[in-house]
Amino acid sequence: MNVEYTGLRVPVPESARRLADRKLAKLARVLPRATHARVRLAADGFRQRAEVTLHSPHLDLTAVETGLSLDASLRAAITKLEQQARRAAARRREAKRRAAAPKTARAKRRGRG
């Protein structure tokens, strides 16, 4: 997965890069077809903002968090992305189950199951 880092009014520290790489690698297990991630870090006075966008062929996820440090806001944003990815994966699994259920019910009524 390609990860693009952007710092707005703040340089992107190496610790934030390592943290994002580690957390996004874990997130790639939930969404294996993720192709591109964009991490934008911004400083506005004492507030540090992290915006993480994850792109995959059928799904785009975005999370924004604000905190007192870049690492804390980045960690919280990626945690939000993990929750979104898990919900999306569960919805996909449930949709497959619902689509398969009527076929088996018809087969049982016909005496084939």
MODA-V962872 format. One record per pair of residues at least 24 apart in sequence whose C-alpha atoms are under 10 Angstrom apart, sorted by the first residue. I is the first residue (numbers start at 1). J is the second residue. If there is no record, write none. Layout:
BEGIN
i:I j:J
i:I j:J
END
This chain:
BEGIN
i:1 j:25
i:1 j:28
i:1 j:32
i:1 j:33
i:1 j:34
i:1 j:35
i:1 j:36
i:1 j:37
i:1 j:54
i:1 j:55
i:1 j:56
i:2 j:34
i:2 j:35
i:2 j:36
i:2 j:37
i:2 j:38
i:2 j:54
i:2 j:55
i:3 j:35
i:3 j:36
i:3 j:37
i:3 j:38
i:3 j:39
i:3 j:53
i:3 j:54
i:4 j:36
i:4 j:37
i:4 j:38
i:4 j:39
i:4 j:40
i:4 j:52
i:4 j:53
i:5 j:37
i:5 j:38
i:5 j:39
i:5 j:40
i:5 j:41
i:5 j:52
i:6 j:38
i:6 j:39
i:6 j:40
i:6 j:41
i:6 j:42
i:6 j:51
i:7 j:39
i:7 j:40
i:7 j:41
i:7 j:42
i:7 j:43
i:7 j:50
i:8 j:40
i:8 j:41
i:8 j:42
i:8 j:43
i:8 j:44
i:8 j:49
i:9 j:41
i:9 j:42
i:9 j:43
i:9 j:44
i:10 j:41
i:10 j:42
i:10 j:43
i:10 j:44
i:10 j:48
i:10 j:70
i:11 j:41
i:11 j:42
i:11 j:43
i:12 j:39
i:12 j:40
i:12 j:41
i:12 j:42
i:12 j:70
i:13 j:41
i:13 j:70
i:13 j:71
i:15 j:70
i:15 j:71
i:16 j:41
i:16 j:70
i:16 j:71
i:16 j:72
i:16 j:74
i:16 j:75
i:17 j:71
i:17 j:74
i:19 j:71
i:19 j:74
i:19 j:75
i:19 j:78
i:20 j:52
i:20 j:71
i:20 j:74
i:20 j:75
i:20 j:77
i:20 j:78
i:23 j:74
i:23 j:75
i:23 j:78
i:23 j:79
i:23 j:82
i:24 j:52
i:24 j:54
i:24 j:78
i:24 j:79
i:24 j:81
i:24 j:82
i:26 j:82
i:27 j:54
i:27 j:78
i:27 j:79
i:27 j:81
i:27 j:82
i:27 j:83
i:27 j:85
i:27 j:86
i:28 j:54
i:28 j:82
i:28 j:85
i:30 j:82
i:30 j:85
i:30 j:86
i:30 j:88
i:30 j:89
i:31 j:55
i:31 j:56
i:31 j:59
i:31 j:82
i:31 j:85
i:31 j:86
i:31 j:88
i:31 j:89
i:32 j:56
i:33 j:57
i:33 j:58
i:33 j:59
i:34 j:58
i:34 j:59
i:34 j:60
i:36 j:60
i:37 j:61
i:37 j:62
i:38 j:62
i:39 j:63
i:39 j:64
i:39 j:74
i:39 j:77
i:39 j:78
i:40 j:64
i:40 j:74
i:41 j:65
i:41 j:66
i:41 j:70
i:41 j:71
i:41 j:73
i:41 j:74
i:42 j:66
i:42 j:70
i:43 j:67
i:43 j:68
i:43 j:69
i:43 j:70
i:47 j:73
i:48 j:72
i:48 j:73
i:48 j:74
i:49 j:73
i:49 j:74
i:49 j:77
i:50 j:74
i:50 j:75
i:50 j:76
i:50 j:77
i:50 j:78
i:51 j:77
i:51 j:78
i:52 j:77
i:52 j:78
i:52 j:80
i:52 j:81
i:53 j:77
i:53 j:78
i:53 j:81
i:54 j:78
i:54 j:81
i:54 j:85
i:59 j:85
i:59 j:88
i:60 j:85
i:61 j:85
i:61 j:88
END
